Amino acid sequence: MTTLVSLCAVTKHYGRVLALDRLDLEIHRGELLALLGPNGAGKTTAISLMLGLQRPDSGQVRLFGEPPQRLEPRRRIGVMMQDAALVPELRVRELIDLTASYYPAPMTPESAMELTNTVSLANRPYGKLSGGQKRQAQFAMAVCGRPSLLFLDEPTAGLDVQARELIWVSLRRLVAEGCAVLLTTHYLEEAEALASRVAVLAKGRLIATGTVRDMSALVARKQIACITRVPAAEIQAWPGVQQVRTEYDRLHITTTTDAEGLVRRLLACDDTLHELEVRRAGLAEAFSELTENAG
């Protein structure tokens, strides 16, 4: 796999605060890497180093094999940060056209807006857009230069479900065409749906990396949902039951042992049990357990 950006044994301090602790991380061509971690884990610092906005105290950062402060590798990236201050009087088409002018072989504004489903915003002044529409316009600006590597920091924050799914469609298309994407998000279902690989940071260290399936396999938990007459307090006392919670009329049971045995016990106690569902832990459960253990 072609490595586009790498952090090798990178350490970064802010005064006495250790933001990154000998971090090793790579992003490869044609993958979407979801960089996850609680607040203060070091995600923003890692991205700032990759973009050349900061320098590490020790270790090495390479962007397309070069120091990220150089102009040539920076012309091959697109960036959508969580906060952006743009000229409010400019129309969306004008902002995309201005951004495209910094790249050697960009898309036309029309192509970028078609890819990102922002054609309807073309003639709208940026300052008149809603928060979600501004995020959509920023996404179009991030991709208009035909980047080989795209940095997206919370790209769907503030978007409704339909707009979020349209961005997902665009991202899948970009990755299929060979673009690499570094995604940070607090929507774990978004990472689960999109990521070809996940990296979890905690306290400046990489504590786990792999596919979503790899992450789920690290967690022994299973989830059981059902409608039953057996009281939640009674089930909570059974061996292997970690948590029981009620949502409307359904019980949600988290177990760390034999889920099938627990289901058999439920059926033996209640022959009217119905709407039974058993599933392995997902990325949200894996993330929670990994970061709790790291803490």
Summary of the structure (lengths in Angstrom):
residues: 295
radius of gyration: 22.5
end to end distance: 32.7
largest distance: 69.2
contacts: 942
relative contact order: 0.13
helix: 35%
strand: 31%
